[in-house]
């Protein structure tokens, strides 16, 4: 029941003071890494120019939170945007949020999210009620909760394939569960790597080593994408600065895994994974796409080795995040859809009577 729930929306004066409240609710929720304080609070004072906090309370207990930012005005008479977990500045938003949404106490009823969104649509604070909502990387299952008008623009829909370890046959490897074609390709590539040397996986042991691995990942990543005429993820300096800070911010049940893969002294590649309560998000990568990469398939092999590493460690999910890349579906056994949208919330019936 949500009748005894109160929702408030107010500007945030001290982002650092929000950390304890956020982490407490985080421990009672089933959110993603992107909804954790490690991510949300990283360089928060710099990322959010005009932050607003939506809080749902049951009594004195916070049961839902959302950090929103009021974006800059683009045109004189156009309403300003209100962004969930983003700044509205393309440079600072280059970190690219996914699995976005409200942080909600797992014990609460399903109707709480809609109650929160309706309160935001009814916000009497100057300018908020007329704002255009920008919701990036939200699960498509969240859309029915939103009181949105017909004037909404879907900017992008992206599948987010993932591998659920519980779906694997007991005692079987991840490779055994893949299609015959994928198994054949990977076994052939593994034999090619083994001819070079025994494949090796190394997880950075501390922040300093993680920094080194991230620099080497960046070099391989940028070489590949610039070679294809694209800027690469590290083209925007804020992207790298954010992740250098994030590496040292994991909270309880979290890790930032920088992983190096090699064989016989030759580097296969690097993965940068966000680890959150057994949910592995394969966030960024850099691989050695040399002339023989069609035979060696370093990307597929690195992901396979990582999947086996996390399977034996007891992980729940290996999430490839949003994107149409073929390798993701080749290695996954399930997927959801993530949506990027802009919309104006409809006026609620009580507003049509003149209230507010």
Secondary structure, 3 states (H helix, E strand, C coil): CCCCEEEEEEECCCHHHHHHHHHHHHCCECCCHHHCHHHHCCCHHHHCCCEEEEEEEECCEEEEEEEEEECCCCCCCCCCEEEECCCCCCCHHHHCCCCECCEEECCCCCCHHHHHHHHHHCCCCCCCCCCEEEEEEEEHHHHHHCCEEEEEEEEEEEEEEEEEHHHCCCCCCCHHHCCHHHHHHHHHHHHHHHHHCCEEEEECCCHHHHHHHHHHHHHHHHHHHHHCCCCCHHHCHHHHHHHHHHCCCCCCCEEEEEEEEEECCEEEEEEEEEEECCEEEEEEEEECCCCCHHHHCHHHHHHHHHHHHHHHCCCCEEEEEECCCHHHHHHCCEEEEEEEEEEEECCCHHHHCCCC
